[in-house]
Every structure is written in structure tokens, then in C-alpha cells.
Amino acid sequence: MRKEKPNKKAKSEIGMNIITVVPISDRNIKEELSYFTQKDVKVGYIVSAPVRNKNIPALIIKKNSALESKTLLKSTPYSLKKIKNVISKDMFSAEAVKAAKNTADYYASGLGVVLKSIIPSSILESEDINSDNGTFNKKKNEGEKLLIQSPLDDRLSFYKKSVRESFVKKRSTFIVVPTKLDIEKMEDFLKKGIDSYVFTFHGDMKESEIISKWEKALKSEHPILIIGTPLFLGLSRGDILTYILEKESSNNYKSIKNQSIDLKYFTEQLAEVKGVKIIFGDDLLSVETLWRYFSEEIAEVSPLRFKTASKANVNIIDMSEQKERTKYIEERSFLSSDMLSLLKNSNKEKTFIFSARRGLSPTTICKDCGYTFSCPNCLTPVILHSKKDDKRIFLCHRCGTSKEVEDFCPSCGSWRISQIGVGSELVESVLKKVFPKRMIKRLDSDTTKGKKDIENKLDSFFSDSGSILIGTELALRHIISKRKEVDNTIVASLDSLLTIPDFSISEKIMHILLDLKSISKKDLLFQSRIKDHYIISCFLDDNLSRFYREEIKLREKLSYPPFFVIITITFLGNKTILTQKLNMLKNEFKDQDPVFFTPYTEKVKNKFIRKAMIRVPRDKWPEKKILGKLLALSPEYKVSVDPPNII
């Protein structure tokens, strides 16, 4: 009897596996990719996968032996690439992956993009750093959702008590914060007495420090307190009992690399999947979260505070009634008689002057035809700035393009050009003329060279009596992080923010005003030409409850969140291509009645930009049919679910 030769092909397939992976990348790679490997791998492992001539980390989501996958191998029109290296056997917990998948579905995104948003590259690319997947028996009500709305000191006291109660139960706590500055303002208070069990994480740490701390946090046998930005939510200890979302209303929870993903949503999903507690905390919670509270989706830790704790004296100055008084006052001046008087009478006190915008003037227009001077690159309104040689330039804060100031209107040729609004640079320029002997400093992104420079300016300001600091939100955030107060605060101008076409701008303005009030010991002077706006009247009356009622009523009327989920699709091209894309989207989403419009930034790199917007009732999202259509769009269409702004 003839002996059959061994089947070399079958022999080579023994021990070979076909794996399906999800690339973990900032690029929104929505599809799953297949590879072969002879490594002993399992679902959940992180491997190094070749994608477009580059090796990137990828999560294994399926595994089959080559013998089981013969049909797949035969039908594949291309040869599968080989996986050579295993990075980690257990980096993400099963709960984290499930929460990430839920988040990806909500934001019509790829799973890999969400995973990349919750773990730093130094950890993702390090070998043999695994998660702690230990589990604890859950008790009734440990999966509850709670909120606390109160001043920072009250919240910190509550957090401290909660952490210690968790330690008694041998459980850990993760306090999620939007920025590094938020860590700095709460770290010292919370770590007293438990220093060795507190781990802080933020994106400015060195790679070696991140890896060292991460490993220690996972290996600690004692329960720990983690205070970190969303990038570190992938640090998964099985004993975490509570997630706390501090400064819940902050827009900084939006993923930096992918602005359409809000990592507050992921945090809530993670707590829900794990069956543990989540607490939302802020001075004033977001309108969406308060709506959920009043709809009885979330319970309170204690009665919500709708009054501020500050005792500062607040005065509103109607700038529409102000008249020019001195040679220093320019057209449409910010320097009211009340502001001038306060500064003269506080020559031994520290005063912070807030300006919503940097530069000299936010808007330049033609008085005759109404033309707005715009960026030649993206058509965004340009900001007037001065240069070191005393010349002035127009600068686009959107794309960075600069151009020389024009003396006439390019539309009608008129010489009647006018600057509207007040920037921090103009405030500094005028005040240095009015108070030449006072120490006056400006702190915004135009004047700083990094953290040390910011610290030096703030130290100088706080150490010099009678000093004046002029700044934007950048300065305000750093003052708050130091948990220091100033004697007086002046809002030079905030009106320009109200012109921003964003449904959530009222919330942003209210939070700025509350922050300014929180740092003021004596007086807060607020200058405005629209003093009757409900935001201002609610702030003056210290009536945050009314502010919420006004906001939610307006949003319901206009079909905005939280009643509807808003989805925008951004696309660009020349006029012919725009028409083709518009018609395709109009046909594809005809059942959703899309609205098409030109965004605030109209053009980029000689291509025009357009947007489509659709609304879906909140309780019906994510709807499978619409989600499928969005995921099927090519990368040239940028999809944003619940975007930070519509325009």
C-alpha cells in the first residue's frame, strides 16, 4: 500500500491563528482588520499590527485557528499580514472594552479611537503592563448615580469623606478631572493623611513617571485614590467602588484628538457596566445633567445649592449709557467712570480685569457696507493685534494666518473702518497710559511662554500691593487652581461671547461669571451693553435655579439637547464636489430631514466647507439604521455626535 505524503499546507496551518483586531489609534479606523499569527494569543490581548506601513497597537476581538478559517482564507482577495509581537495580555478590562464599545456606538466612532482616548501612549506601547481585573462582590445600590452641586470646599469635604468610607470597605476611588489645573487645586486637601495611597495622573507627566506610577497603582494591595484626567481612565483596578466626575460641566472632557467624543459619557458607561457608583460634581452642573436630575434619572447627595457662597458685592454697569470723558478713551471704550473710580480707589489692592478675547479688538467692520474683515484662508473674522514695532496686524485665531491691516474696505472701498469689542491687549494699552505708576501685567496666550512664565506672573501679581492683572480664561483658570482670591474683579467686556452661535454659550458665560465671583473678596464690577439679558439678571440675583429654567425652556423650544441628540456631518470641496456630496447626504438621510448650512469657518486650504445637521430624539439614540449609515460614510465626511458647537 502506497504511503501518502504529508500535506505540507495542512501541517503549516497547525498552530496558526487568524485574528480580528481593532487598531487603537487617533485616526478613526472604523473597520476591523484580519491577520495571521503563530503566537499563543487570546481575545483581549494587545498586539502590534502593521497598518499602512506602520505598526500600531491593536486589540484582538476574535480568534480562529487557520483550519477553522479555510473559507475565509480562500475568499480573501489579498494575503493576510503576520502579527509578530504581543504587547500586553491584559491591558483593558472586559468592562472597559464594553464601555468603550457603547461609547463608540453613541458617537458613531471606531472602538479604537475611544480606547486611545483613555490610555496614554507610554502605557499602550509598554510590554507586560496589565490591568487588575480582580472583582469584588457588589452590594445593593453600589451602582447608583448621584450628584452634588455646591461650592468647591463643600465638594472636597464630601469627596474626602467618601474616599475614607471606601477605604474602610477596602475599595478604591477614581476622581476624574478635566485638566491638570483641577488636580492641583484639590490634591493637597484630599491627600492629607493618605499621601502614600494617592496617585495623580495628567498628560504633562514624563513617560517614565507615568509607567512607574501606573504599575504602583495597579500593584498596591491597599485601596487607593486616583485623581486623573480622562486619558488615564484605562487604569482599571477591580476594587474601584466609586467614580467621581468633578467639574462635570467642563467642555474639556471632550477628547482632544477627537472632539466628537465626550469622555464623561465613557466614565458613566464604565461605572454602569461595572455596577459601581458614579457621582457628578460641580458649582453649577450642566443643563443636561440637571434635566436628568429633575427627570429623576439621578439622585442627589444632598439638596442642590442654587446660590453662590461668595459675599462679593456685584455691580452691573450699563455701557450703552457711558460717555467719553478723557483723552485716553477711544471709540466704543471699555473704561467706564465706575471702573476708573474703582481702580483709583484700590491703589493698594489687587485687581483682576477679565477680558473675553485677546488682541486689541475682536471684530473690524466697514461702517458703510457692514463688511466684516475676515481671514483669506478660512474666512473667519480676524482679530486686530499690535506688533513689537507698533505696527498692527490682523490675526486669525482659527488657523493662525496673519495679514497687514487694510485702511479701506475691500468690499466697497470706504475709509470708514471701525473696531468693535474689547481685547485684553487694548485693556493693557489704555490702562498703562491712565496708571503709569501701577504694576500692570497681562496674562493670555499671546504673552506667556509656558507654565513657568505663568507662575512668575501670578506670583508677581499676588506679591505686589496695588497690582493689576489683565487676563483671559487662561489667567482665570490658573488663579482658581491656586485657590487664591483677589480684592476686586472687573469684567471689561463679555458681550462678544453672546454673539457666538453656540446653543451652550449661555452656560459657558454663567460659569465664567461664577468663577470670577468665587475669586472676588470685595467688589465685582461687570460692564455690559446688554444688562437685561437673562444670564446677567440671573447672575445678579444669585438665582441659578431660574437660569436653569430659562435655559431648559429655550432648548426644548429649539429642539436642542437634552431633548434631542444633534449630529453634524462636515464635508468640503469645490462647488461641484460640494453639490455632489450635498445631494448624496440629502438622499441618504432624507428620513431625518437634514439641514445644510455654511459653518463659522467657511474655507480651508482653498476648499469650501459645508455642514449637514440632523436631530434624533434622545430616547431613540443610538438608532441602528442611522448609526449604520453614519459609520458607512467615508473618512472625508467628519461625523460629530453632540458636538461642542454646531457652527
C-alpha positions in Angstrom: 0.0 0.0 0.0 1.4 3.4 -1.1 2.1 5.8 1.7 0.5 9.2 1.3 2.8 12.2 1.5 2.1 14.6 4.4 0.0 17.6 3.5 2.5 20.4 4.0 -0.2 23.1 3.8 -2.3 21.4 6.5 0.8 21.0 8.6 1.7 24.7 8.3 -1.8 25.6 9.3 -1.5 23.7 12.6 -0.7 26.3 15.3 -1.6 29.2 13.1 -4.4 31.5 14.1 -6.5 34.0 12.2 -7.2 37.0 14.4 -9.5 40.0 14.0 -8.3 43.2 15.6 -9.4 46.8 16.2 -6.5 49.3 15.7 -6.1 51.6 18.7 -5.4 54.9 17.0 -6.3 58.6 16.9 -7.3 58.1 13.3 -10.8 56.9 13.1 -10.3 53.4 11.6 -13.8 52.1 11.9 -13.3 48.7 10.2 -11.9 45.6 11.8 -8.8 44.1 10.3 -7.6 40.4 10.0 -4.1 39.0 10.4 -2.5 35.6 11.0 -0.1 34.7 13.8 1.6 31.7 15.3 1.7 33.4 18.7 -0.3 31.9 21.5 -2.9 34.7 21.7 -6.3 35.2 23.2 -9.2 37.7 22.8 -8.3 40.8 24.7 -4.6 40.7 24.0 -2.9 43.9 22.6 -0.7 43.2 19.6 1.5 45.2 17.3 -0.4 45.3 13.9 1.0 46.5 10.6 -1.4 49.2 9.3 -0.4 51.1 6.2 3.3 50.6 6.6 3.2 51.4 10.3 2.9 49.2 13.3 0.3 50.3 15.8 -1.3 48.7 18.9 -4.4 46.7 18.2 -7.0 44.9 20.4 -7.8 41.2 19.5 -11.6 40.8 19.4 -11.8 37.5 17.6 -9.6 34.4 17.2 -10.0 31.3 15.0 -7.5 28.6 14.0 -6.4 28.6 10.4 -8.1 25.2 9.9 -11.4 26.7 11.0 -10.9 29.7 8.8 -10.2 28.0 5.4 -13.2 29.6 3.8 -12.1 33.0 5.0 -8.6 32.4 3.7 -9.9 31.3 0.3 -12.3 34.2 -0.1 -9.8 36.9 0.9 -8.6 38.7 -2.2 -5.3 39.7 -0.6 -2.8 37.9 1.6 -3.1 38.4 5.3 -0.2 40.1 7.1 1.5 38.5 10.0 1.4 39.6 13.7 4.8 39.1 15.2 4.7 40.9 18.6 2.3 40.7 21.6 2.4 43.9 23.6 0.1 43.0 26.5 -2.0 40.1 27.6 -4.5 42.0 29.7 -4.3 45.8 29.3 -8.0 46.6 29.2 -10.6 45.0 31.5 -13.6 43.5 29.8 -15.8 46.2 31.4 -13.6 49.0 29.9 -13.9 47.4 26.4 -17.6 47.1 26.7 -18.0 50.7 28.0 -15.7 51.8 25.1 -17.9 49.9 22.6 -21.1 51.6 24.0 -19.3 55.0 23.7 -18.2 54.3 20.2 -21.7 53.4 19.1 -23.1 56.6 20.7 -20.6 58.8 19.0 -20.7 56.9 15.6 -17.0 56.3 16.0 -14.5 53.5 15.9 -13.8 51.4 19.1 -10.1 52.0 18.7 -10.5 55.8 18.9 -12.3 55.6 22.2 -9.6 53.2 23.6 -6.9 55.5 22.5 -8.6 58.4 24.4 -8.5 56.6 27.8 -4.9 55.4 27.9 -1.5 57.2 27.3 0.8 56.1 24.5 3.6 55.3 27.0 1.3 52.6 28.6 -0.2 51.4 25.4 3.2 50.7 23.9 4.8 49.2 27.0 5.0 45.4 27.2 3.6 43.4 30.1 1.6 46.2 31.8 -1.7 44.5 32.6 -4.8 45.6 34.3 -6.0 44.4 37.7 -9.2 42.5 36.8 -10.0 41.4 40.3 -13.6 41.6 41.2 -15.5 42.4 44.4 -18.9 41.3 45.5 -21.3 44.2 44.7 -23.8 45.3 47.2 -27.3 46.8 46.6 -27.2 50.4 45.5 -23.5 50.4 44.7 -24.3 51.1 41.1 -26.3 54.3 41.8 -25.9 57.6 40.1 -25.6 60.7 42.4 -24.8 64.4 42.0 -23.6 67.2 44.2 -23.9 70.9 43.3 -22.2 73.0 45.9 -19.1 75.3 46.3 -15.7 73.6 45.8 -14.8 73.5 49.5 -18.0 71.6 50.3 -17.5 69.2 47.5 -13.9 68.5 48.5 -15.1 67.7 52.1 -17.7 65.3 50.7 -15.1 63.6 48.4 -12.7 63.2 51.3 -15.3 61.6 53.4 -16.4 59.3 50.6 -12.8 58.2 49.9 -12.2 57.3 53.6 -15.5 55.3 53.7 -14.4 53.4 50.6 -11.0 52.7 52.2 -12.9 51.2 55.2 -14.7 48.9 52.7 -11.3 48.1 51.1 -12.3 49.8 47.9 -10.6 52.4 45.7 -11.9 55.7 44.3 -11.2 57.4 40.9 -11.8 61.2 40.8 -11.9 62.2 37.1 -11.0 65.9 36.4 -10.9 67.7 33.1 -7.5 69.3 33.4 -4.2 69.3 35.3 -5.1 72.5 37.0 -8.1 70.8 38.6 -5.8 68.2 40.1 -3.6 71.0 41.6 -6.5 72.7 43.3 -7.7 69.6 45.0 -4.7 67.4 45.5 -3.3 68.9 48.7 -6.6 68.8 50.5 -7.5 65.3 49.6 -4.2 63.6 50.2 -3.7 64.7 53.9 -3.2 61.6 56.0 -3.3 59.2 53.0 -0.4 60.5 50.9 1.1 57.1 50.1 -2.2 55.9 48.7 -3.0 58.9 46.4 -2.0 58.7 42.7 -2.3 61.7 40.4 -2.1 61.4 36.6 -2.1 64.1 33.9 -0.8 64.4 30.3 2.2 66.6 31.2 4.0 63.8 33.2 7.1 62.2 31.8 6.7 58.8 30.2 8.9 57.1 32.8 6.9 58.7 35.7 3.6 57.6 34.1 4.7 54.0 33.7 6.2 53.9 37.3 3.0 55.3 38.9 0.7 53.2 36.8 2.5 50.0 37.9 2.5 51.0 41.5 -1.2 51.9 41.4 -2.1 48.5 40.0 0.1 46.6 42.4 -0.9 48.5 45.6 -2.6 46.0 48.0 -4.1 48.8 49.9 -7.1 50.7 48.3 -6.0 53.8 46.5 -7.4 57.2 45.4 -6.7 58.1 41.8 -7.1 61.7 40.7 -6.6 61.9 37.0 -7.7 63.3 33.6 -9.8 61.2 31.3 -6.7 60.0 29.4 -6.0 57.7 32.4 -9.4 56.1 32.7 -7.9 52.9 31.3 -6.2 52.3 34.6 -8.6 49.6 35.7 -8.4 48.3 39.3 -11.1 45.7 40.1 -11.7 47.3 43.5 -12.9 50.7 42.3 -16.1 51.4 44.1 -16.7 55.0 43.1 -16.1 57.2 40.0 -16.4 61.0 40.7 -16.7 63.3 37.7 -15.5 66.7 39.1 -16.3 69.9 37.2 -18.9 67.9 35.3 -20.0 70.8 33.1 -16.5 71.3 31.6 -16.0 71.1 27.9 -12.5 69.8 28.5 -14.0 66.3 28.8 -14.2 66.3 25.0 -11.4 64.1 23.7 -8.6 66.4 22.5 -7.7 64.3 19.5 -11.3 63.6 18.5 -13.7 66.5 19.5 -16.8 64.4 18.9 -16.2 62.0 21.9 -17.2 63.2 25.4 -15.3 61.1 27.9 -17.9 62.0 30.6 -20.2 59.6 28.7 -17.5 56.9 28.8 -17.0 57.3 32.5 -20.7 56.9 33.2 -20.8 53.8 30.9 -17.8 52.3 32.7 -19.4 52.8 36.1 -22.7 51.4 34.8 -21.0 48.3 33.2 -19.0 47.6 36.4 -22.1 48.2 38.6 -20.4 50.8 40.8 -21.2 54.3 41.9 -20.7 57.5 39.9 -21.0 61.0 41.4 -21.3 64.1 39.3 -20.0 67.3 41.0 -19.8 71.0 40.1 -20.6 74.5 41.3 -23.3 74.5 38.6 -23.9 71.2 36.9 -24.6 71.1 33.2 -28.1 71.8 31.9 -28.3 68.2 30.6 -27.4 66.7 34.0 -29.8 68.9 35.9 -32.5 67.9 33.5 -31.8 64.3 34.2 -32.0 65.1 37.9 -35.3 66.8 37.6 -36.5 63.8 35.4 -35.5 61.6 38.4 -32.8 59.7 36.4 -30.2 60.8 39.0 -30.4 61.4 42.8 -28.7 64.0 44.9 -26.1 63.5 47.6 -27.6 66.5 49.4 -30.0 69.3 48.5 -28.6 71.1 45.4 -27.2 74.6 46.1 -28.6 77.2 43.6 -27.0 80.1 45.5 -23.3 81.1 45.5 -21.2 81.2 48.6 -19.3 84.4 47.7 -20.1 87.6 49.6 -18.6 89.8 46.9 -20.5 93.0 46.1 -21.7 92.7 42.4 -22.4 95.8 40.3 -23.5 96.0 36.7 -22.5 98.9 34.6 -24.7 99.7 31.5 -22.0 100.6 28.9 -24.6 101.9 26.5 -25.1 104.9 28.8 -21.4 105.7 29.2 -19.9 108.8 27.5 -16.4 109.6 26.6 -14.5 111.5 29.3 -10.8 111.7 28.9 -8.2 111.8 26.2 -7.3 108.2 26.9 -10.8 106.9 26.0 -11.1 105.5 22.5 -14.2 105.0 20.4 -16.6 102.4 22.0 -14.4 102.5 25.1 -14.4 99.9 27.9 -13.3 102.4 30.5 -16.4 103.4 32.4 -16.4 106.1 35.1 -17.2 103.3 37.7 -14.2 101.2 36.5 -12.0 104.2 36.6 -13.1 105.1 40.1 -12.7 101.6 41.4 -9.1 101.4 40.1 -8.2 104.8 41.5 -9.6 103.9 45.0 -7.9 100.5 45.1 -4.3 101.5 44.6 -3.2 99.2 47.5 -5.4 96.3 46.4 -5.1 93.5 43.9 -7.4 93.8 40.9 -8.1 91.2 38.2 -9.5 92.5 35.0 -11.2 89.9 32.8 -11.4 90.2 29.0 -13.2 87.6 27.0 -10.9 87.9 24.0 -7.2 88.6 23.4 -5.8 91.1 21.0 -6.9 94.7 20.6 -10.4 94.2 19.1 -12.3 91.1 18.2 -14.1 92.5 15.1 -13.4 95.0 12.4 -16.2 96.2 10.1 -16.9 98.8 7.4 -19.4 101.4 8.7 -20.8 102.0 5.2 -21.5 98.5 3.9 -21.2 96.3 7.0 -18.4 94.2 5.6 -16.5 92.1 8.3 -12.8 91.8 7.8 -12.1 88.0 7.5 -9.2 85.6 7.1 -8.3 84.9 3.5 -7.6 81.3 4.3 -10.7 80.2 6.3 -13.0 83.3 6.1 -13.2 83.5 9.9 -13.4 87.1 11.3 -9.9 88.3 12.1 -8.7 89.9 15.4 -6.7 93.1 15.5 -3.3 92.8 17.2 -0.3 95.0 17.6 3.3 94.0 16.9 6.6 94.9 18.7 7.3 97.6 16.1 4.0 99.3 17.0 2.5 98.2 13.7 -0.9 96.5 13.7 -1.9 93.2 12.0 -5.0 91.1 11.5 -4.6 87.7 13.0 -6.9 84.7 12.6 -7.3 82.8 15.9 -8.7 79.8 14.0 -5.9 79.0 11.6 -3.1 81.4 12.6 -3.0 83.3 9.3 -1.8 86.9 9.7 -2.0 89.9 7.3 -1.4 93.6 7.3 -4.2 95.9 8.4 -6.2 97.4 5.5 -7.0 101.1 5.6 -10.1 100.7 3.4 -12.9 98.3 2.9 -12.1 95.6 0.3 -15.8 95.4 -0.5 -16.9 99.0 -1.1 -13.7 101.0 -0.8 -14.8 103.1 2.1 -12.3 104.5 4.6 -14.9 104.4 7.4 -13.4 101.4 9.2 -14.4 100.6 12.8 -13.1 98.2 15.5 -15.8 96.6 17.7 -15.3 94.9 21.0 -12.5 94.9 23.6 -9.5 92.6 23.7 -7.0 92.1 26.6 -4.2 93.9 24.7 -6.4 97.0 24.3 -7.2 97.0 28.1 -3.5 96.8 28.9 -2.6 99.6 26.5 -5.1 102.1 27.8 -4.6 101.3 31.5 -0.8 101.7 31.2 -1.5 105.3 30.0 -4.0 106.0 32.7 -2.0 104.4 35.6 1.7 104.7 34.5 3.0 104.0 38.1 0.9 100.9 38.8 2.2 97.4 38.1 0.1 96.2 35.2 0.6 92.8 33.7 -1.3 90.8 31.0 -1.7 87.1 31.1 -3.1 85.4 27.9 -1.8 83.0 25.3 -0.1 85.9 23.5 2.1 86.8 26.4 3.1 83.5 28.0 5.9 81.1 27.1 4.8 78.2 29.3 4.0 77.2 32.9 7.0 78.9 34.5 6.1 82.2 32.9 2.5 81.9 34.1 3.7 81.1 37.6 6.1 84.0 37.7 3.4 86.5 36.5 0.9 85.3 39.1 3.5 85.3 41.9 4.4 88.8 41.0 0.8 89.9 40.9 -0.1 88.4 44.3 3.0 89.7 46.0 2.7 93.4 44.8 0.0 95.5 46.5 -1.9 97.7 44.1 -1.1 95.4 41.2 -3.5 94.9 38.2 -3.6 91.7 36.2 -5.4 91.7 32.9 -6.3 88.3 31.5 -8.5 85.9 29.6 -9.8 82.5 30.7 -6.2 81.2 30.8 -5.4 83.6 33.7 -8.7 82.9 35.5 -8.1 79.1 35.4 -4.7 79.5 37.0 -5.9 81.9 39.7 -8.6 79.3 40.6 -6.1 76.5 40.6 -4.1 78.3 43.2 -7.2 78.7 45.3 -6.4 82.4 45.9 -8.7 85.4 46.0 -8.2 89.0 44.7 -9.6 92.1 46.2 -11.6 93.3 43.2 -12.6 91.8 39.9 -13.7 93.8 36.8 -15.3 92.3 33.7 -14.1 94.7 31.0 -16.2 93.0 28.3 -18.1 89.8 28.0 -20.7 90.8 25.4 -18.7 89.3 22.4 -19.3 85.8 23.7 -23.0 86.2 23.3 -22.5 86.6 19.6 -21.0 83.1 19.3 -23.6 80.9 17.5 -23.5 78.0 20.1 -26.5 76.7 22.0 -24.4 76.1 25.1 -22.7 79.6 25.2 -25.1 80.8 28.0 -23.7 78.0 30.2 -20.1 79.0 29.4 -20.8 82.6 30.3 -22.5 81.7 33.5 -19.6 79.5 34.6 -17.1 82.3 33.8 -19.1 84.8 35.9 -19.4 82.3 38.8 -15.6 81.7 38.7 -15.0 85.4 38.7 -17.3 85.9 41.7 -15.6 83.0 43.6 -12.2 84.7 43.4 -13.5 88.1 44.5 -13.2 89.3 48.1 -14.7 92.7 47.8 -16.2 94.0 44.5 -17.1 92.5 41.2 -17.8 95.2 38.5 -19.5 93.8 35.4 -19.6 96.0 32.3 -22.1 95.2 29.6 -24.3 96.8 26.9 -26.9 94.1 27.3 -27.5 94.2 31.0 -31.2 93.0 30.6 -30.1 89.6 29.2 -31.5 86.8 31.4 -28.0 85.4 32.1 -26.9 88.7 33.6 -30.1 89.2 35.6 -29.9 85.6 37.0 -26.3 86.2 38.0 -27.1 89.5 39.7 -30.0 88.0 41.6 -27.8 84.9 42.5 -30.7 82.8 41.1 -29.1 79.7 39.4 -32.4 77.9 39.6 -34.1 80.5 37.3 -31.1 80.3 35.0 -31.7 76.5 34.6 -35.4 77.0 34.0 -34.8 79.7 31.3 -32.2 77.5 29.6 -34.2 74.3 29.5 -37.3 76.1 28.3 -35.3 77.6 25.4 -33.6 74.3 24.5 -36.9 72.4 24.4 -38.4 75.1 22.2 -35.5 74.9 19.7 -35.1 71.0 19.9 -31.6 71.2 21.4 -30.0 68.8 23.9 -31.0 67.2 26.2 -34.3 66.7 24.3 -32.6 65.8 21.1 -29.2 64.4 20.1 -27.6 66.6 17.4 -25.4 65.1 14.7 -23.4 67.1 12.3 -21.6 65.9 9.2 -18.9 68.2 7.9 -17.7 67.9 4.3 -15.6 70.1 1.9 -14.6 70.6 -1.7 -15.0 72.9 -4.7 -18.5 74.0 -5.6 -19.1 71.0 -7.9 -18.0 68.4 -5.4 -19.9 70.2 -2.6 -23.1 69.9 -4.7 -22.5 66.2 -5.3 -21.9 65.5 -1.6 -24.8 67.5 -0.5 -27.2 65.6 -2.9 -25.8 62.3 -1.7 -26.3 63.2 2.0 -29.8 64.6 1.3 -30.8 61.4 -0.3 -29.1 59.1 2.2 -30.6 60.8 5.3 -33.9 62.0 3.7 -35.9 60.4 6.6 -34.0 62.5 9.1 -34.8 65.8 7.3 -31.2 67.1 7.3 -30.4 70.9 7.5 -27.5 72.1 5.4 -25.6 75.3 6.2 -22.2 77.1 5.9 -20.2 76.9 9.2 -18.4 79.7 11.0 -15.1 78.7 9.3 -16.2 78.7 5.6 -13.0 77.7 3.9 -9.7 75.8 4.5 -6.9 75.3 2.0 -8.9 76.7 -0.9 -11.7 74.3 -0.2 -15.2 75.4 0.9 -16.8 73.8 4.0 -20.4 72.8 4.4 -22.3 71.1 7.2 -25.3 68.9 7.5 -27.2 68.6 10.8 -29.8 66.0 11.8 -31.7 65.7 15.1 -32.7 62.4 16.8 -34.9 62.2 19.9 -32.7 61.5 22.9 -34.5 58.3 23.9 -34.1 56.8 20.3 -30.3 57.2 20.0 -28.2 55.3 19.0 -30.7 54.2 16.4 -29.2 51.2 14.4 -30.2 52.3 10.9 -28.9 55.9 11.2 -25.8 54.7 13.0 -25.1 52.2 10.2 -25.3 55.0 7.6 -23.0 57.2 9.6 -20.4 54.5 10.0 -20.6 53.7 6.3 -19.5 57.3 5.3 -16.0 57.6 4.0 -13.3 59.4 6.1 -13.8 62.6 4.0 -17.0 63.2 6.0 -16.5 64.2 9.6 -19.3 63.0 11.8 -19.8 64.6 15.3 -22.5 63.5 17.7 -23.4 66.0 20.4 -20.6 68.3 19.0 -19.1 71.0 21.3 -20.7 73.6 19.0 -22.9 73.3 15.9 -21.5 76.2 13.8 
